Amino acid sequence: MKIQNFSQAARFLYELQLFGIKLGLEKMSDLLAAVGNPHEKLKFIHIAGTNGKGSVAAMLAAILFQAGYKTGLYTSPHLVDVCERIRVNGQNIDRNNFTLITEKLQQPVEKLKCTFFEAMTALALLHFEMVETDIVVLEVGLGGRLDATNVVFPEISVITNIDMDHQKYLGRSIKKIAAEKAGIIKKSVPCIIGDLFPSAEKVIEQVCEKRGSQLFRSSDICSAGNILVNMNVSEFWLSVKQIADDLTVKMPLVGAHQVKNACLAAGAIAVLQPSWEKLKPVHIQLGLEYVSWPARFQVMSQSPLVIVDAAHNVGAFRELVMTIQLVKQNFNVVFVIGFAEDKDFRTIIRLLKPVAQRFIAVQANTNRSLDVNILARELKLQDCLFTVANNIQAGVEKAYQESEKKTMICITGSHFVVGEAINVIKHLTN
């Protein structure tokens, strides 16, 4: 098939999902070599972690943009539009460029039998080279050591946190997962970490020592205080060692965990600042105030109150529950919820049950989704009040129809669920 338009380009890439997830760098290196090694002409911040890496990436990109740098941002997965994954100065890649670059990649991708993520990563790197970005914030897809993004040599490596997720690919202990995340640490390149379990931190320390990478801890560089969290913003002051004593921040990402993420982003900027001279304290403040990272405790509607959150593993749901407890006041919380089949949904339901009035079980329109009947069976076993919807549209509509004055509808469980729901909500609110 010769690619002639965006729909054909997107279809070509999506069909690569049949190859599944195949970790390793050989094909990625061969693919990039076939198209001129665009990554060798770019500068990067490379970010790994179980949770928070997307938020930290968005924060860093926003800060760098405020400082006047032409900034690329590569994240995954997307919510609604595949173009969300590749952004420059906050703008998605345009469909024309997406199509032209996919056409250029088609032959080597087919020859090498690349995966969807390998092809998308190459597409992003070619775009960033073409538009001449000053710096690219690059989020790891899965793990780190063997992730397709790990072909780059960054200015700094960032590790947000390390928890149990993707055990099938990364290992079944915190130490093994930490060793995979530590794979992004490069020789003589500084590394900054967020709050880690002691066993994970020890692994990172050992890898940094072995590779001559200076290790920074965000808690040693940055601190936050006077934290006030409501339904729409997190307000706090931020102190960044050797940069700013007291920045007042009003950030549109909600939750104490997002304040921690902001500290990590600010800490990374502090490490970079001597080499990136345009970075000033005001850029940290403005970047955090204007950061956009959808579907992280995002209010989509006020009447009824509807929140979408792309939490998808146990650690993320712990943070979601804590945020709900902070802001919910006397709302009754109704969860519209569905999962990918590889997630620990039983533990997640146990976490949600204390804050849930009831659940509406749904299943996203993807072959990776957990069967809604399996989910319903678990809700019944845990003695939860629940109903089952035929699809996400039906589930969201049911939540709307049955909502009362003091109801908070929270739609969560996976990016697939939230992405579908966002389109439904836009239709209902219009």
N, C-alpha and C positions, 0 to 999 in steps of 0.2 A: 504493500500500500504506500503510495507516495503521499506524504503529508502536505496538505494544501491550506489548511485552516486550523484554528484553535481547537475545535471539537475533535478533529482527527489527531492532532498532537496530544491532547489530553487522553484520548482513547488509547493511542499507542503506548503511552506511559502506564496507564492503569492496567493494561493487559500484561505488563511486566510483573504485576503482583502475583501472577501464576507461579513465578519462580520463588515466591516466598521470601523469607529472611535468610540470607546467607552471609554470615560475618566473615570478614577477610579483606585484605588490602590489595591483593594481586590484581584482580580485575579492575578495581578502581584506578590503580596506578596505570594500567595498560590503557584504560579508557581515556584518562586525562592526557597521556602521552600522545594518543591518536588525534587529539584536538588542540595540541600545542601547550600543554601543561599550564593552564591559566593560573593555577594556585601559586605557581612560583613567582608570579608578578604582583601578588597581593599581600597585604598585611592582615593579621587575624587576631582576634581574641577567641579562644577555644573554650567551650563550656560543657562540662559533664555534670552528672548528678542524678539522683533518683527523682527528686521533686525540686521545683523552683528554678530549674535551669532556663525554662522559657521566660519566666518573669524577670530573672536577672539579665538575660540576654536583651529583652525589650528595654529594661532600664538603662543598660549600658549603651545600647544603640541611641536611645533618646538623649542621654547625656552628651555623647560624642557629636550628635547632630546639633545640639544647642551650642556646642563649642565651635561649630563651623566646619566640621569634618564631613565629607561625603561618606555616608555610613551605610554599608550593606548589613542586612540581617537575614540569616537563614535559620528557620525553625521548622519543627514538625511535631505532630501532624497538623493539617489544616482543619478548619471548622466547616466552612461553607464552600470556599473557592480555592482550588489548588494554587492559584497565584499568591495566596496569602503567605506561602512558605518562603518567598523570595521578595525582599523589600529593599528599597534604597531611599534613605531619608523619609521613612515612614510610608512610602508609596509602594503598592504591589507592583511586581513586574507587569508590564502591559502585555496584552494577549498577542500582539504582533511579534514582539521580541521572543516571547515564550514559544511561539510557533516556529520562528526562524531558527532558533537555537535547537529546538527538538529535531527539526529537519536535518540540521548539521550532525546531530548525535545519532540519528537513526541507524546508519550503516554500522558504525563501530559498536553500538549497543547490541544490535542483532548478532553481529559476529561474535562478540564476547559473551553473549547470553547474560547481560547485566540484570540486576534486580531493579525494581522501581526506585528504591532509595538511592542506589548508585547512580542511576540516570538523572534523578532529580538533583542530586548533589553536584554532578558535573554541569547540569543546566545552570544551576545557581552560580557556580564558579565562573562559567563563561560569561554570564550576564554581568557579574561584578567586574570582571576584566573589561568587558566591552564599554561599560559606563564609567570606568576609571574611578572606582571607589578609593578613598584614602585608607579605609579600614573596614574589615568585615567582622561582625559578631556572628560566630558560627556555633550553633547548638548541636551537640552530639545526638544522633538518632537513638542508638541503643548501646549501652556500655561505654566503650571508649577505645580500648586497645585495638579491637578489630573493626570498629565502626568506619564506614566509608569516609567520614570527615577527617579521619586521623592521618590523612596524607599531608596535612598542612604543618608548617613550622610557625607557631604563633608568637606574638609579643608577650603574652601571658596565658597561662592555663588557669582555669577557674573550676573548682569542684564545689558544688552547692551543698549537697548532703549525700549520705549513702544509707539506703534502707533496703528492705527485702522487696524486690520486684524483678520480673523477667528471669526468675531463677533457672528456667529451662536453658537459657542462653548464657547466663552470667555466673551461675554457681548457687549453691544452697546455703551459703553462710555470708555474714557481713564481710568477713575477711576476703573471701573469694570475689565478691562483688566489688569490694574496694580495689582489689588488684586489677580488675578489668577497667574500672574508672581511672585508676592511676596510669593507665596506658597512654593517656593524652599528655603526660608530663614529659617534656623534652629536655635534652641536655642543655644546661646553662640558661634555660628559660624560667623566669619566676613563676611560682604557683601560689594561688591564694585559695583558702578553703573557708567554708562556712562552719556551722556547728556539726561536728561528726561524733559518732560513737567512738569511745576510746580505742576499740579494736581496729576501726577503720582509719582513725587518725594515725595510729602506729604504722599501718601499711603505707600510708601516704608519706609519712616522715622517712621511712626506709627507702622508698623509691626516689624521693627528692634528694636524699643524701647520695644514693648510688649514681644519680644522673647530674649531680652538681647543680641542682635547681634550688634556688633560694625559696624557702617556704614561709608564707605569710598567713596569719590567721586574721580573719575579719574582725574578731573580737579584740585583737590587740591594736587595730588601726582605727576602728570606728565604733561609736556607741550612740544609742538613741535613748531619749527620755521624754517625759511628759506625753506618753502615748495615749491618744484618744481615738477610738475606732467607732464609727457609726455605719449606717447602711450603705453610705456612698463614698466615704473617704477615710483614710488613716492620717491623722495629724500627729506630728512629733517634731522634736528638735534632734538635730544630727551633729555630732562632733567627729571630725575626721582629722586624725593626727597630722600635724605639719601642713594642713590645708585650711581647715576652718574649725573654729571653736563652737559655733552655735548657729547652725543653719535651721531656719524654721521651714518645715516641709508640710504641704497639704497634698497628699498623694491619692489618686483615684483608684488604687488597688487596696482592697480592704482586708485587714487581718493582721494580727501580731506577726505571723509568719512572713507577711509581705514587708514589714518593717525590718525583719532580719535579712530578707533578700536585698532591701535597699542598702543596708549596712555592708553587705558583701559587694554589691555593685560599687558603692562609694569607695570601699577599700581597694578594689581593683583599679579604680581611677587614680587613687593615691599612689599606687605602685607604678602605674603608667606615666603619671604626670611629668616626671623629670624629662622624659623623652618626647612627650606630646605637649608642647609648651602652651598651646592655645587653651588647654583645660584649666578652668578657674572654678572657685567655689560656687559661683552663681550658676554655672552650667550643671553642677550636681543638683542644685535646688530646682532649677527650671526643668531639667530632664525628668526628675522624679514627679514634678507637678504635672507634666504634660505627657507622661508615659501612657501608651495605649497597649493593653494586653487583654483582649476580650475573653469572656467566659471564665474569669476568675472572680467568683462572687460578684457577678455583674447583674445589676438591677435592670431588667428588660421592660418592666411594666410596674406602675404604682397601684393601679386599680384593675384587677387584683395585683397584689405584690408578687412579682415573679422574678426569681433569681436563677441564673444558669451558672453552673460551676463544673469545669472539666476535670474534677477529681476522678482518679481512675485506679488508685491503689491505696493500700491501708494507710500509709503515711499521709497522703493527701487528704484522706477522709478524716483523720484525726484533726488536721488543721481546719477542715470545713466545720466539724462539730464545734470546735473551740470558737470559731468565728460566729456561728449561729448563736451559741450561748452568750457571746458578747453583745450581740445586736438585736436579738429576737424580741426582747421585751415580753409582751404577753401574746405573741402570735402563735397560732397553731401551725405546725410545719407539716406540709404534705409533700412527700418526695415522689416525683416522677423519675423512675430509676431503671436503668438497664446496664449491663456490663459486657465487656469482651469476655470470651470464654476462658481465658487463662488467668483471670483475676480471682483473688481470694474473697469472693462475694459473701461467704458465710461470716467471716470476721467483720467485713464492712457493715453488714446488716446489724451485727451485735453492737457496733459502734454507733450506728444511727438510731437504733431503737429508743434510747432514752430521750432523744429530742424530737422524735417523730410522732405525730398524731396518727398518721396512716401512710401507706405506700400505694402507688399505682405502678405496677410492673409493666415494663415495655421491652421491646427488642428492636435494635437498630437494623436497618436494611443493609446488612453486610454479613458475609459468611464467617466473620470472626466473632459474631455476637453470641452471647449466652442464650440458649433457648429459654424463652419466657416461662415455659412450664417448669423448668428446673428451678428458676428463680422463685416462682410462685410456691413450689413445694418447700423451699427453704424458708420463705416468709411464714408459711403455715407452721413449720416445725418450730420456728422461733416465736410462735404465738403473736405475730404481728397482725394488725388490722390492714387488709390490703384488698385491692381489686386488680384484675388483669385487663390490659387493653390490647387490641389486635395489632396496633402499630403505634408509632410515636405520635402521629397526628391525633389519633383517637385518644391517647393518654393525656396529651396536653389539653385537648378540648374538654375532656372529662374533668380535669383539674380545674379549668376555668369555670365550667358549668356548676360545679359543686362548691366553689370557693365562697367563703363567707367574709364578713367585714375584717376579721382579725386572722385571716389565713395568709401564710407565706408559702407559696409554691416554689419548691426548689427542684430544678431539673438537673440531674447529675448522673454519673456512673461511667461515662466514657466520652471521648471527643466525638465519636459517631453519634451517640444519643443527643448530645448538646448541639452538634452541627445541624442535625435534622430538625431539632426543636426550635432553633433560632428562626429558621424559615417559616415554621408554623406560627410562631409568636408574632412575627412581622405581619403575617396575613391577618391574624386575629385582631391585632391592635390597629390595623388600617381600616 
